[in-house]
Amino acid sequence: MSKQPNIIFIMSDDHASHAISAYGSRINRTPNIDRLAEEGMIFDRCFCTNSICAPSRAVILTGKYSHVNGVTDNGVSFDGTQQTLPKFLQTAGYRTAIVGKWHLRSEPTGFDYHNILPGHGVYHNPEMIENGTVQKNKGYVTDLITDHGLAWLEKQKASKQPFFLMLHHKAPHANWEPDEKHMSMYSDEDVPLPATFDDDYGTRTAQIRNHRLHVGPKQWELHFKDRFGAIPEDMTGQETREWVYQRYMKDYLRCVASIDDNVGRVLDYLQESELSEDTIVVYTSDQGFFLGDHGLYDKRFMYEDSLRMPLLVRYPEGIRPGSASDAIVLNLDFASTFLDYANVPIPTDLQGQSFKEFADGVPPREWRREMFYKFYEQAYGIGPHEGIRTERHKLIHYLYGDQGWELYDLSNDPSELDNVYGAPGSKQLVEDLKARLNSLKKEYGVEDSSARSD
């Protein structure tokens, strides 16, 4: 395949894969996102390397870990002078654009057109910065981002150049404000509780048990009580937790429904414009999200619900419909993969790998069997931690003062309820995983910070 395909990269914010019906969701349906799975490939084990907004976006742009691209947490500005995916594609003849959430504190570079939200942006009547000029928009942010993205695509019709569009939605990030169309969804029903909602944290580290109040329902009671309304005073603790869960989840899923509608608009536009065959369409999120899983909300932790990203890719000319992969792929790999599709040499300093061969249906002979994760922030009661996730096991180390380890056997305990670190018979496994973790840190040039005091 020698020609350069168009690429549309659709990324939402905080959209957990278990709120997508193609991934087996028990709580909602996403028929348009599901079309990408039906007509392309679904990746079951796509993970982020740092589960927080800005760092994940920087990893995707650069194909490099957080400590290399410089964006270790949300408070750091992205250095736009460094080489990025859109710059490489521009050099190869692509027209490039980003529309929607940028969230990297600096001006976008490498794009022929940008129309971005300032900061997180707002859901209704948002301001957007179009090529440096602030514009007031009337309407709902998810619809508007799609409107501007499609308008830019329409202008590309006369060009013979391939295009690369990053369409970045604000939703379903907090404060989860639905549009009028979806406001009444779930009004007459309750959203099922996740199986791990009442996790008692019995085997986890003391640090994580102490953090639970910061990252559980208490956080949302404190920050969003004006939004959800006053919590009835006569409820028990469990009733309060479930009350908060219902209000949060219903608005979250209403925002997801709007994203799904707008993914459908993009797919319909490509079909009507006879661009479908020549265009790669990707749907993902910047990280996973806790939907009450383990009694948690938010992200950041290395547990599966937060670590796992949705990844669905459709390309009629190169991907067999209805295919799936369980290979461990990372947001670190996106840049290398898109360059591979565009027939652009992959720079040797990129730390990701191209997963194009998986999509082609011919898995590479050598591929990673494990991944390295590191979270840097101290926020919402969650501290820095790092770990290794293999095909079967996960080892997590809570850093700065050696605040404990957790080990999970994902084959026998996929919900990560039983920390078996220190359990009888685990010593050799732990030693092996620690050695592999240190090997990954050396490979990626990660400074050892485990001895640092908080």
Secondary structure as GFF3:
##gff-version 3
##sequence-region A 1 454
A	DSSP	beta_strand	6	12	.	.	.	ID=ss1
A	DSSP	three_ten_helix	17	19	.	.	.	ID=ss2
A	DSSP	three_ten_helix	21	23	.	.	.	ID=ss3
A	DSSP	alpha_helix	31	39	.	.	.	ID=ss4
A	DSSP	beta_strand	41	43	.	.	.	ID=ss5
A	DSSP	beta_strand	46	47	.	.	.	ID=ss6
A	DSSP	alpha_helix	53	62	.	.	.	ID=ss7
A	DSSP	alpha_helix	66	69	.	.	.	ID=ss8
A	DSSP	alpha_helix	85	91	.	.	.	ID=ss9
A	DSSP	beta_strand	95	101	.	.	.	ID=ss10
A	DSSP	beta_strand	113	117	.	.	.	ID=ss11
A	DSSP	beta_strand	127	130	.	.	.	ID=ss12
A	DSSP	beta_strand	133	136	.	.	.	ID=ss13
A	DSSP	alpha_helix	141	155	.	.	.	ID=ss14
A	DSSP	beta_strand	163	168	.	.	.	ID=ss15
A	DSSP	three_ten_helix	180	182	.	.	.	ID=ss16
A	DSSP	alpha_helix	206	215	.	.	.	ID=ss17
A	DSSP	alpha_helix	217	228	.	.	.	ID=ss18
A	DSSP	alpha_helix	237	272	.	.	.	ID=ss19
A	DSSP	three_ten_helix	276	278	.	.	.	ID=ss20
A	DSSP	beta_strand	279	285	.	.	.	ID=ss21
A	DSSP	beta_strand	290	291	.	.	.	ID=ss22
A	DSSP	three_ten_helix	293	295	.	.	.	ID=ss23
A	DSSP	beta_strand	297	298	.	.	.	ID=ss24
A	DSSP	alpha_helix	304	307	.	.	.	ID=ss25
A	DSSP	beta_strand	308	309	.	.	.	ID=ss26
A	DSSP	beta_strand	311	314	.	.	.	ID=ss27
A	DSSP	beta_strand	323	325	.	.	.	ID=ss28
A	DSSP	beta_strand	329	330	.	.	.	ID=ss29
A	DSSP	three_ten_helix	331	333	.	.	.	ID=ss30
A	DSSP	alpha_helix	334	341	.	.	.	ID=ss31
A	DSSP	alpha_helix	356	360	.	.	.	ID=ss32
A	DSSP	beta_strand	370	375	.	.	.	ID=ss33
A	DSSP	beta_strand	385	390	.	.	.	ID=ss34
A	DSSP	beta_strand	393	398	.	.	.	ID=ss35
A	DSSP	beta_strand	405	409	.	.	.	ID=ss36
A	DSSP	alpha_helix	427	444	.	.	.	ID=ss37
###
